[in-house]
Amino acid sequence: MSRPCEECIKGSIHNGQPQGKEEMVHGLNTYVIGNRTNPRGIIVIYSDVFGLPLPNNRLIADAYAKSGEFLVYLPDFFEGDPLGLKTADVLIPVNAAKQSTLSKYTGLLAQAPSFVMWMTRHKADHTEKVCTDFLRKLRLATPKSQKIGMVGFCWGGRYAFRAGLERNMIEMGGQKVPLIDAAVGMHPSNLTIPDDVETLVVPVSYGWGLEDVGVKIETKDQVEKAHENARKAGRKVPEMEHRVYKPGRHGFAVRGNPDDPQERKCLEDSERQALDWLRRWL
C-alpha cells in the first residue's frame, strides 16, 4: 500500500506513520498491531467506509494498542473495495470551515454515481456475513479466558452492534456464547431500530454527535426507547452507556480537525471512551 498523504494524516490527533502490519487473518486482509503474546483482550475495529486506505483508521488501531494491553485487528471488511478517499474529503473534510457550500455540493454531485454503485456492492446481508464469519472464526480460535471487544465507526457501528445480538451467538463448548463480549459504536449510521439493538446480549457504549447531520441526535432517543421497551417486555438488557459530543459533526471520532479545540476534544474523548469501556469489560 502506498504511503498515506500528508493531508490525510492531518485528520487525526495521532501523527506519523502507522506502525502495524497487514496480514491475512481468518480470511481477510487485516491491519494488526499490539500485544501478540499475552494480551488482556482482543479489539476488532470495524472502520468507516474508507477502510484501511484512510490512515486515520490505522492510527486509531495504533492508539488502542499503545498501552500494550490489547491485540488490535482492523480487518478489511470491505474485501478490497472501500469507498475512495476523494469522497472522504467531500463528505468529511478535515476542516469544514474551509469547505464552501459550492465546493461541497459540486463535490457531492461528482461523487454520487460512484457512491451509489459502491452501495449496491455492499448490501447489509452480505456485509454482515463477512463480519460475522470473521468474528466466528476469531471466537473459535481464541482461548475461552480471553475476551473480544469491537469498536465500530459510522458504517461499522451498526455491524459492531449486530455482532452482539442474540441471533448471532454461536455454540462453543456446549453452550451459546456471543461473538464478542463488549461493543463500542461511534456515530453509528444506517441503524435499523429496534432490530439492530433490541436483542443485544453484550454491554455497549455509544458515542453521538450533537451536530451530526449523518446520524441525527434523535437516534440516541430511539435506541434508548427500544431498550426501555425491551425491559418492559421482560427482557434482560445489558448495561448501556450513551455519551454526546459537541459539536460532534459526523466523523468526529475519526476525522475531526485537531487544530480546532472542540473537535480535538471530541477526538481525544471518544478514544478515551472506547478504551475505558473495553478495559472495563475485557
Secondary structure, DSSP 4 states (H G I P E B T S, - for coil): -PPPPHHHHTTSSS-S----EEEEETTEEEEEEE-SSS-SEEEEEE--TTTTTSHHHHHHHHHHHTTSSEEEEEE-TTTT-PPPHHHHHHHS-S-GGG--HHHHHHHHHHHHHHHHHHHHHS-HHHHHHHHHHHHHHHHHHS-TTSEEEEEEETHHHHHHHHHTBGGG-EEETTEEE-S-SEEEEES--S--TTTTTTTB-S-EEEEEETT-SSS-THHHHHHHHHHHHHHHTT-----EEEEEESS--TTTTTS--TTSHHHHHHHHHHHHHHHHHHHHH-
